Amino acid sequence: MQEKTYKLIELVGVSETSIEDGIQNAIGRANQTLNNLDWFEVVEARGLIQEGRVNQFQVKIKVGFRLNM
């Protein structure tokens, strides 16, 4: 059986549209510089309010990726 080792990082994805888009933005950006992305976990969701309306969604996620052996 091949052993696997994972690295865990935290990212904050931002979107003016939705929490889901914030997650996609964070994963998409991480995918440009990291290899072997395997999973994510939503840690926190928050946002900005301007003039009584939600203006921005911010989603903190943990992302796990396999280290090359």
N, C-alpha and C positions, 0 to 999 in steps of 0.2 A: 504494500500500500504506500502510495506517495504521500509524504507529509506536506502540509500546507501551513504557511505562516501568513497572517494578515496584518496589515497596518490600518489604523483607524484615525480618521481626521474629521474635524468639524468644519462645516461650511454654512454660510448664510446665503440663501437664494432670495432674490428680490424680483417682484413683479408688480406692475400696476393693475394687472388683470385678475389674478387668482393665486391661491396657495399652490395649486398644482403647477401653474406656470413658474412659480418661484422655485419649486423642486426641480422642474425640468431645466431651468436656467442654471442652477447650481451643478447638476449632474452633467449637463452638456459642456459647461466650462471645464469641469474637472476631467472629463473625458479627453479634452484637448492636450492635457499634459501628463495624465496618469494612465497606466495600463492595468488591466485585469480588475476593473471595477466589478464588484460582485453584489453588493447590497447597500441599502440605505435605511436609516431609521429617522423618523421625524422626532425631534427633541422638543422643539418649541415653535409656536406660531405667534406672530405679533404683527402690528401694522401701524401706519401713520394715518392720522385723521387731519383733514384740512377742510375748513368751512362746513363742519358737521357731516362729512362724508369720508369713507375709506379712500385714501389716496394711494397707498402702497401696502403690499403684503410682504412680510419678511419671514422666512422659514429657516430655522436652524435645523440642520440635518447632520447625522453622523454617516460617514461613507466608509465602507470597508473594501479594501482591495488586496489581492494576493501579491505577496512579494515574490520576485523571480528567485528561484533556487539555483 
